[in-house]
Amino acid sequence: MAPQNHKRYEKIKHLGEGQFAHVYQARDTITGDVVAIKKIKLVSGREMEDGVDRSAIREIKLLREIEHENVIWLRDVIGHRKNIQLVMDFMETDLEVLIRNHDVTLTSGHVKNIMLQLLLGLEHLHINWILHRDLKPNNLLMNSAGRLKITDFGLARYFGSPNREYTHMVVTRWYRSPELIFGARGYGTGIDIWAVGCILGELFLRKPVFPGESDIDQLVKIFNVLGTPKEETWPDMKALPSYMEMKADQNFTLRTVFSAASEDSLEFMQKCFEFNPCQRFTATTALQSPYFRSEPFPSHDSDLPGVSSVEKLNALKRKPMREIMEEGPIPVRRKLDFDNI
């Protein structure tokens, strides 16, 4: 937090604002890079109790310890008396904008590329004992080079302590797993994986898969597609604090909802949507699934919608994704720099 750094960044324009922060596009006068600056207002004691500053401090602490091509990079932190400024990568758009734009065609290869980038970033977080706890399309930023980066770590937490309990009021409802809705306080990576399944389904449908209007309605929408959970496959279910017996008609299946989806993509989604969190994919097992090894293979970053013509030209020397997928085991692929694909 070097005090002289406040003069290093030249503001270009105001990008948006929330209740406690403004976001600006700026230029780093030393490197010439275009960056985003999130300016967080320091709040009063009453607001501090609501966790506004606590959330910002948590985000800084976590991002300072993460370095991965598919996670937003915290370049700098500038402290002032009235605000904190987080300097991060500038990303042109987010996945929600891409999904909602029906002028954009998302092919199977595009979807696989997006899921691959998401899981590579998520695996890095989980290997480093970090739960994101709020994965959703507008927390997945994308730039003009086709790079996807996970952002917004205000709800993220370290996990792994056996006796530690967490709040269940995390993850935007539409992406919230059943154990969270049932009030689970001890949970792990399964909550992020459930959200991954929801994001994949949303890429197919171009709208949320389970858009519940309340927690009860959320469960009904989930059970309508997946059926109701059974105690023999999820024995810990009834011990959860807010568990309730529910009867819901299974009016659909994954196959009827995603009628055009391939079998391996449905199997992938099913493993994300296992009711018992212990039976869900991990990010690593998801990366090893047949979904990524079957045709059509994940597209190259440069083929994603919105990639600039300059980036397309720069990509001509890169290997096609199919060659990369055939080169060997997942641990090798995981270390790849997407710029060299």
N, C-alpha and C positions, 0 to 999 in steps of 0.2 A: 504494500500500500504506500508506495512512494509518493510524497506530497507533490513533487514536481510533475507527476504524470497527468494532472488535470489539464495541462496545456498541450499534451501530446496528441489529443484527439480533436479533430475539427468536425463539428456537427454538419451533416448534410441536410437531413430533414427529420421531422417527427413522424414516427411510424404508427404509434398508437398509445393507448393508456388503459390502465386498469384502476382498481380502487386505490392501490398503494404504490403504483409504479408507472413511469413513462418509459417508452422505448424509442430510441433514436438511431438513425443510420449515421455513421461517422466515418472519417478517414484517419487512419493511423499516420501521422505526419512523418514518422521515422521509417516505417516499412512500406507505406503506400497502400496497405491493405484496407479494404472496406470492412468495417466491423459494425456490430450492433451494441448499443449501450443501454443497459437496463438500469434506470435511475430509480432507486427505491427510497421513498421518503421515510425518514426516521420518525417514529410515532410516539404518542403520549403513553403514559403508564397504563391507562385503561386498555388501549389498543394493543399494547405489548402483551397483556394477558391473553388476548385472542391469538397470539402466536405470530403476529405479522413479522416483527423483527426476528423472532426465533426461527421462522421459516427461512428468512433471507440468510441468516447466519448458518443454518443447516445446509442450505444450498451451496454457499461458499465453501464450507468445510468439505463437503463431499466432492464438489467439482475440482477442488484443488488436488485431490488424490486420484482423479480419473484421467487417463489419457488413452483414447481410442478413436479411430477414424469415424465410428458411428455413434459417438457421444459428443455432445456440444462441448467445445473447448472454452474454458474460462481463461481468457488471455491476461486479464488484469483486474485488480480491484482497487478502486479509488475511494478513500474515505473522506467525507466532509462532515461538518458539524450537523447539517440538516439532512444529509442523504448519503447513501452508499451507491456507487456506480459499478456495475458489473460489466466488463468489456468482454464480449463473446463473438464467436463467428457470426458473420452476417449470412443469413439464409433467406433466399428469395420468397419461399412459400412454405406451406405445410401440407401434410398428407390429406387433411380434411378438405382443403381447397381443391386438391387434385380429384378426390373422390366425388365431390359435389359438382364438379364441372363436367356436365354430360356431353360437352363437345369433345372431350378427351376420351379416346378409346384406350382401355387398359387390357392388354393381351395377357395370356397366361404367363408368358415370359416376363412381362413387366411386374406382375403380381409376385412371381417367385423372386425376382430381384429385390423387391421392396421387403419381402419377408426375410430373405437372406440377410440383408443389411440390418434389419431390426433385430434378428436373433443373434447376429455377431456382436452387436452392441450390448444386447441384454445379457448374453453369456459373459461378457467381460465384467459387467456389473455384478452378476451373481457369483462369479469366481472370486470377486473381491468383497463378497459378503454384503452386497448392497441390494435392497429391494427398492424398485422405483415407486411402486404403489399408486401410480396414476397414469398408466399407459393408455393412450387414446390417440386418434389420428391427429388432433391439433397439437399434441406434444411430440410429434415426429416431424421435424423440420426438414426441408429439402432445398438444395441449391441448384444453380443452373448447370452444374456438372453432373447432376444425377446422384449426388451424395445424400444419404439420409442420416440424420443425427437425432438421437434421443435428447429431449430437453425437459426443462421444468422439474427440478429436483426438490421442490418445496415440501413434498410429502415423503421423500425418500428416507430410508432408515437402514442402518446396519442391522444384520440379523445373525443368528447362530448361537446366541446365549440361551442355554436350555431353559432357564427359569424366567426369561424376560417376556413380558406381555405387551402387546401393542393395541392401539385403538383399532376397532373394526370399521370406523367411519372414514375409510380411504377408498380410493378409486371411484371415478365418476360412475354413477349407478349402472348405466348401460353396459359397463365393462367390468362390473363387480361380480366376483365369484360367489357361489352359494354359501360357502363357509363364512364369508364376510357378512353376508345378509343374515345368516344365523348367529352372528355375534362372536365369531371366533376371535380370540385374543392372542393365541399362539399359532402363527402361520408362517409359511415360507415362500419359496419361489413360485409355488403353484398359483398364487394370486396374480402374478405378472403373466404367467403362461395362459391362464384363462383369458386375460385381456388380449393376448396375442391371437387366440382363436377368434375372439370377437372382431379384431381388426382384419384378419384374413376374410372372415365372412362379409365384412363391410366392403372390402375391396371387390368381392364378387357381386354383391347386391347393389352396391353404390348407395346404401342406406344402412343404418344400424340394424343389427340382427335382433337384439333384445331391448327395444326401447321402452322400458318400464316407466310408468308414471308414479310409482311408489315402490317400496321394497316388496310388498305382497304382489303387486302387479309384475314386478321384475321376475319373481320366482315363477309366477303363472306362465309368463312368456317363455321362460327357460324350459319349464316342465312340458309345455305344449309341444316343444320340438324334441327334447331329449328324454321325455318320460320322467317319472318321479324317482328319486334316489331310493335304493334298497339298502336295508341295514346289513345284509350279508356282504355287499360290496363296499359299503361305507360305514363300518361298525361304530365309529366315533361320532356319527351324525347327531344322535339323540342327546349326547352329552353337551352339545353346544348351548351357550346361554340363552339364545333367542330361538332355539329350534321349535318348530311347530309342525304338527301333522297336517299335511295338505293333500287334497285330492285334486288332481288336474287332468283333464283329458289330453291324451297325446294325439292332437289333431294332425300333426305333421311329423316328418323325420328330416334328418339332414339331407337325405336324398331328394325329398319332395321340395324342400326349401331351396336347395342348390341343385336344381335339376340338370344344369349344364356342366357341373363340376366333375372332374375326373375322380376315379376311385381313390387314387393315392392322396388327392387333396382332401377328400372326405375323411379318409383314415387319419390324416394329419389333424384335421379339425376335431375329430372324435377324441384323439389323444390329448388335445388341449382342453376338451370339455368333459373329461372324466370327473364325476362328482367327488370321488375320493381324491383329495389333492396329492396323496402319495402315489397314485397311479397315473398322474398326468405326466406329460413330457417334462423334461428339464430343457433348458435352452440347448444343452449339448446333445441330448438324444434327438431333439427336434432337428438339429442341423445334420444329424446322421440319417434322417428318415428317407425312404424311397422317393418322397415328394420332390426333393431337390435333385435326385439322380435320374429322373425319368424325363422324357421329352414331353413338351418343349422345355429346354433347359432355361435357367434364369437368363434374362437378357443382359446385355452389357449396360452399365450405368448410362452411357452416352445415348442409348436407345430409348431411355425413359422420356415421357412427354415433358416438354418445357426445357430440355437441354439445348443450350445455345449452339449455333453453327460453329463457333470457335472451338467449343469443347468437342464437337463431333469430329472436327479436323484433327485435333490433338489425339483423339482416340484411335485413329487409323493404324497406329503402330502397336496397339495393344492386342493381346491374345483374346480370342473369343472365349466366352464363359464356358462353352462346351469343353474346350481343351483343359481349362482349369479344373472343371468338375471331374475330369478323367485322370488327373495327374496323381492322385494318391489319397491318403487318408485325410480325414477332417482336420486333425491337428495341424497339418501343413497348410491347408487351405485357410485355416483360421488366422494365420499370421500374414496372409496376403495384404498388400496395400492395393486397394481397388484401383488406384491410379495406374498400376502396372499390369492390370488384367487386359 
